[in-house]
Amino acid sequence: MSSVRHKPLTFMLSNKIQSIHPSLTLTIAQKASDMVAKGLDVILLSLGEPDFTTPLTVKEAAHLAIESNMTYYTPVDGTAALKEAICLKLSRDNNLQYQPNEIIVSNGCKQAIFNTLYSLLNPGDEVIIGSPYWVSYPEMVTACDGTPIFVQTTLEDRFLLTAKKLAQAITPKTKMVILNSPANPSGQNYNKEELQAIADLLIHYPQIFICSDDVYETILWEGKYFNILNVAPELKPRTILVNGVSKSHAMTGWRIGYAAADKILIAALKKIQSQTTSNPCSISQVAATAALNQHCAEEHYMQQEYKRRHEFLFQGLRSIPFFTILPSQGTFYLWVDITKALEHLNIANDFVFAEQLLHEGLVSIVPGSGFGMPGFIRISFTADIPILTKAIERIKAFIAKNT
Ligand SMILES: Cc1ncc(COP(=O)(O)O)c(C=O)c1O
């Protein structure tokens, strides 16, 4: 027997991986799913995933792709057909003109954002992120050797970055600003004037790139969607537009997202993609081409249904004592200030609130701390109205029992 003593494996992992935290939303969802697997009747309102099925025409296109043996590697940056469909979509829906060599198709928006950060950041470069933020932004920035710089927003800002706060956060090390609208978790959407103010500021900082995460673009019932390039086309050389079909077409599992940017940047994203994952799934690319090219009645239905559910859940939660909520403008989330509830219920923080609501009330939501804003919770309305009715009753009963 060898007398060599081995270090525990966790201490042998890279510093890089040890500096990254697992996704809180996925961890919570896993806990809730484990309870469901044990037979508990948990209502899952923690997921960032549509509960609808992928549109029929999209599924048919995928079936046909399999039968036609479209099962081989495709070009690393996506098929010509899908890149054409993306250019057409950006022109048709967003009035933004791109050529296929300014597009890359990735394994979801997530990979497009990661590859963007990987391609642009040097150690110590700062990336400005408004809090509350989507959980993965800071972790991806850290993984790419950058430093996330958080700008705390408030209800008065509608939880969005303001030009004034952004100006205060810019330093000589700022390399990028991430914009997300409609936003996860707040459900708020930048209006034209707000974007114009941000653009007017960023015009003066030619070293700063803008990553615009537009994945919730189509799930919007209040106001109109604008990309920053619609108000400031001169920012195009340093703007990376990211979008995909995960949320718009209930296609989370198909893993198709894309980035549109200057061709030099796209070539950089392609280089890292070519050495890591290669092309995204060939069959999913055919499905996404159909999703973007064809009119899917289901897409409109889903948008209407989210709007209806939002109105229902907002009214239901508003009647709960100690909750403060701003109505969402889009997405499938409501962002609730529970600071008063924590005080009245004598609960230490939003984590403990989420844990207790899960175990005592059998409703799974996500604590705001995971999104960089303690004292809040995010509730997804990715469930139909009868389930939301039950969830509201359970939350009310939980609050009443603990008051
Ligand atoms: C703001 C935001 N961006 C990106 C993503 C990831 O999208 P995809 O499934 O296309 O990787 C999500 C998923 O929750 C999100 O909320």
The ligand as an ORCA input file, in Angstrom:
! r2SCAN-3c Opt
* xyz 0 1
  C     -31.874     37.412    -18.426
  C     -31.574     36.072    -18.965
  N     -30.643     35.941    -19.922
  C     -30.323     34.739    -20.442
  C     -30.952     33.584    -20.003
  C     -30.531     32.260    -20.595
  O     -31.186     32.012    -21.781
  P     -30.876     30.675    -22.617
  O     -31.808     29.626    -22.128
  O     -31.155     31.085    -24.030
  O     -29.453     30.337    -22.393
  C     -31.921     33.665    -19.006
  C     -32.551     32.428    -18.496
  O     -33.145     32.371    -17.456
  C     -32.248     34.937    -18.473
  O     -33.172     35.061    -17.523
*
